[in-house]
Amino acid sequence: MAKIKSTKTHLFSALVLSGGGARAAYQVGVLKAIADIMPESTHNPFGIISGTSAGAINATALAANADNFRNAVYAIEHVWKSFRPEQVYRTDPVGVFGCAGRWLGSLVFASRNRAVSMLDNAPLADLLGDMVRFSNIREVIDAGYLRAVSVTASGYNSGHSVAFFQGSPDISAWKRFQRIGLRADIKLEHLLASSAIPAVFPAVRINREYFGDGAMRQLAPISPALHLGARKVLVVGVSGNRSAPQVRKPMEGYPSLAQISGHLLNSVFLDSLEYDIERLQRINKTLDMIPESVRAKSTANLRPVGSLVISPTQSVDQIASKYLHVLPVSIRMFLHGIGATRSSGSSILSYLLFHRGFCSELIALGYHDAMAKAEEIAEFMDQDD
């Protein structure tokens, strides 16, 4: 098995973790594989860690324990392998149907006190408060184990994709079309905002604005890492096998609410990252055609950005469909009502299936896929920034 030779923190090497609800368990398996091919008791090899939605939770938990990468990964794995839906959202009948009923009613009757989401994710706040040592982030940055960590959320008022970052003092805030970077001390509210799946979980107010899931309107998911100084990026996605042939299956009937919602969630969580990866690779190829001597004279600081992408080699939707029966009865009834129990609606199920069985299988898949690329990962990590 390939081994990563260096034990130092590569300050300009970035880890990018995408969103995807319960699908983010796959990322934990990839991180575990990286930890296993690193020397024992080494600190974090990624100087920059950028996360969105559920990926932001993994990113922040990793950043807060950057002084010991292996221990951080194992702690995150323990949480995901112990997951129960009631740790993320209320699963009791009153919590499920009461909240969903008020939300549906608010669509019909205008009200100042209208419900804000289909599910109540109050339990998630308690879990994250215990899981992440937010105060430790500043310590690991000052100690040189981490250059920066960013958490992306989407502003409902401004429409901006905002990357809240905490990092070295030499990093400047940035502003581009519909996306900005703001310096902040990463706290619980940033994670709750970044992981607030639209309509499913409530928006979170930070300063003057309400924020929702960071994957919304995130036109360039890799961009925060680049603005923070990344010269190479390891991207862990949660979509299907990018190289597999696309098969168009005949429709079973008119699309259900779950199928439509799953389609919308896929477009929010998966498509932007895939496009951004293609764009990065295309720009790299273009820059490779420009002689080094010409690039060196340019004032634009043009340089290729090294990249490595790891994503599931199996259909996450198909894996999710096997675990519908493990959910509480109230959640199954809710999902059945919107059509998520049909195979065509299993996509939305994969985002909400915070159950140890499903998460453990995704972790195992992530570990397997990363180990299959052990040589590439070792080469990527050993490259000089």
Buried (B, 14 or more C-beta within 10 A) or exposed (E): EBEBEBEEBBBBBBBBBBBBBBBBBBBBBBBBBBBBBBEEEBBBBBBBBBBBBBBBBBBBBBBBBBBBBBEBBBBBBEBBBEBBBBBBBBBEBEBBBBBBEBBEEBEEEEEEEEBBBBBBBBBBEEBBEEBBBBEBBBBBBEEBBBBBBBBBBBBBEEEBBBBBBBBBEEBEEBEEEBBBBBEBEBBBBBBBBBBBBBBBBBBBEBEEBBBBBBBBBBEBBBBBBBBBBBBBBBBBBBBBEEEEEEEEEEEEEEBBEBBBBBBBBBEBBBEBBBEBBEEBBEEBEEBEEEEEEEBEEEEEEEEBBBBBBBBBBBBBBEBBBEBBEBBBEBBBBBBBBBBBBBEBBBBBBBBBBBBBBBBBBBBBBBBBBBBEBBEBBBEBBBEEE
